[in-house]
Amino acid sequence: MFSLDRDSPVPLADQIEARLRALIDSAQLPPGAKLMSIRRLAGQLGVSPNTVVTAYDRLVAAGLIDSRGTAGFFVAETATTQADAAELLEAGEEQEPVWLAQQANDQRAGVLLASSGALPAAWLEDAIPATAVQRALAKSNAGLASRCPPQGLPELRGAIAMLMRGQGIAVDAGRLLTTWGGTHAIDLICKTLLQPGDSVLVEDPGYFLMFGRLRQAGLRLVPIKRRPDGIDLNQLEAACVEHRPRMLFIQSVLHNPTGWSSSAANLHRVLMLAHQHGFLIAEDDVQGHFHPGSPTRLAQLSGLDGVIYYSSFCKAMSPALRMGYIAAEPRLLKALLREKIYSILTTGALNEFVLLEALSSGRWRKHLDRLQQRLAAARLASTRQLRQAGLLLEHPAEGGLFLWGALPRGVDVDLLVKDAYRNAILLARGATFSADGTSDPHLRFNVAFSQQPRLAGYLQQRLQAVAGGNATLRRLGTTPAKD
Ligand SMILES: Cc1ncc(COP(=O)(O)O)c(C=O)c1O
């Protein structure tokens, strides 16, 4: 079920409680699921039954599980979910970008985050052990009184530069700036290098929260079709002539939401068009850590000339640290640094020391290898189950979190995602990833959650019901509505 860290200063009962909470929060233990008996779990984990009793008692007290006498312990049906919901303010309407982003972080108990953009907490637990946090504090110059240089700790920037050089990107610590994740990088780029009314080229489909942020900044979004081997070059060229864009936002590697990467030839042509038409490129590599191979990036091909590159450790290492980074040529980086100081002054020294410790201890590489193996297995299982349920997966990606699956004709995607949410399953529909909200029969699936039989069971049942309804209508001589 899970293992315990015997070197950790965290008591074993606390660890068991935390692991079970995470399984319940991520719906890997859904409402109504039976927990292992106290004796069996104690035997499996090699702890005394009293330790398990302590953890179970606390979960009962928190309303997360129920004791049903001799039948055992079960995940509670609704009580805490409702209590959680009552405490949370929703930032947007259902399926809006901010709503979806909030869902992945609110982590409401019992909701299966089938379309979320994040990994389950249990997959990231080994990335930074508690002892690394203690070591980081001990190595910092003044503990919790430490200050962080606004550009980021020099040693940390050095470690990130080394990691990027390993990806073939020629960069040194001086060309890097740390951020609060990729979201902060997008925000800094918007505020520093763009002005309301500017035309900005974006891939379509693309990352929904970025679209929302660009719109909020008063920018004119020009959607360019994203294809399995990169952005559509004909559309890109035509848009350069028509719109005289200031910038292109692009994800070269494991594009969100499709999971596709770009060919080197495609990226080379993008760079040529950027030089010819004088626009900047913001290359988003937030998903890139998950790629199992050595993909080509624009930052590598361009030597950062005219390319602002950003990535983050929030997905693959620690959402708790919220650390990201931008690499750019000095003229642009200086402007971004000024904006960082105006907006947040600096990032947190503790977070930077912890990240430095994690990168320099050698754990990062091993952690990524494990994640990639786990993701590969989850991709296989999810692909098989989703196909069996009736989803069409036309161009499966080389790795990463996402599968981009189309619903069969005749299914109303808006109704389906609403119905799924009423059934405690979070699905994100294709239109959310479209720059102009065009309806789209796709759904984005997160492979870490989509291998759960509960999702396949739900989809199979709903899609069969639609097919059955259409068959009935055909029998009655009526044509079913087109999608
Ligand atoms: C493509 C892309 N860019 C940026 C972000 C934001 O990343 P962060 O969590 O580091 O702010 C995400 C998050 O899902 C993403 O998928």
Ligand as a Chemical Component Dictionary entry (heavy atoms), coordinates in Angstrom:
data_LIG
# 
_chem_comp.id                   LIG 
_chem_comp.type                 NON-POLYMER 
_chem_comp.pdbx_formal_charge   0 
_chem_comp.three_letter_code    LIG 
# 
loop_
_chem_comp_atom.comp_id 
_chem_comp_atom.atom_id 
_chem_comp_atom.alt_atom_id 
_chem_comp_atom.type_symbol 
_chem_comp_atom.charge 
_chem_comp_atom.model_Cartn_x 
_chem_comp_atom.model_Cartn_y 
_chem_comp_atom.model_Cartn_z 
_chem_comp_atom.pdbx_ordinal 
LIG C1 C1 C 0 2.605 24.679 -19.510 1  
LIG C2 C2 C 0 2.568 25.217 -18.127 2  
LIG N1 N1 N 0 3.129 26.402 -17.861 3  
LIG C3 C3 C 0 3.106 26.920 -16.612 4  
LIG C4 C4 C 0 2.505 26.261 -15.577 5  
LIG C5 C5 C 0 2.518 26.856 -14.196 6  
LIG O1 O1 O 0 3.470 26.189 -13.460 7  
LIG P1 P1 P 0 3.783 26.449 -11.937 8  
LIG O2 O2 O 0 3.002 25.463 -11.155 9  
LIG O3 O3 O 0 5.251 26.244 -11.838 10 
LIG O4 O4 O 0 3.400 27.849 -11.617 11 
LIG C6 C6 C 0 1.889 25.033 -15.812 12 
LIG C7 C7 C 0 1.193 24.328 -14.753 13 
LIG O5 O5 O 0 0.454 23.383 -14.956 14 
LIG C8 C8 C 0 1.946 24.487 -17.115 15 
LIG O6 O6 O 0 1.401 23.297 -17.398 16 
# 
loop_
_chem_comp_bond.comp_id 
_chem_comp_bond.atom_id_1 
_chem_comp_bond.atom_id_2 
_chem_comp_bond.value_order 
_chem_comp_bond.pdbx_ordinal 
LIG C1 C2 SING 1  
LIG C2 N1 SING 2  
LIG C2 C8 DOUB 3  
LIG N1 C3 DOUB 4  
LIG C3 C4 SING 5  
LIG C4 C5 SING 6  
LIG C4 C6 DOUB 7  
LIG C5 O1 SING 8  
LIG O1 P1 SING 9  
LIG P1 O2 DOUB 10 
LIG P1 O3 SING 11 
LIG P1 O4 SING 12 
LIG C6 C7 SING 13 
LIG C6 C8 SING 14 
LIG C7 O5 DOUB 15 
LIG C8 O6 SING 16 
# 
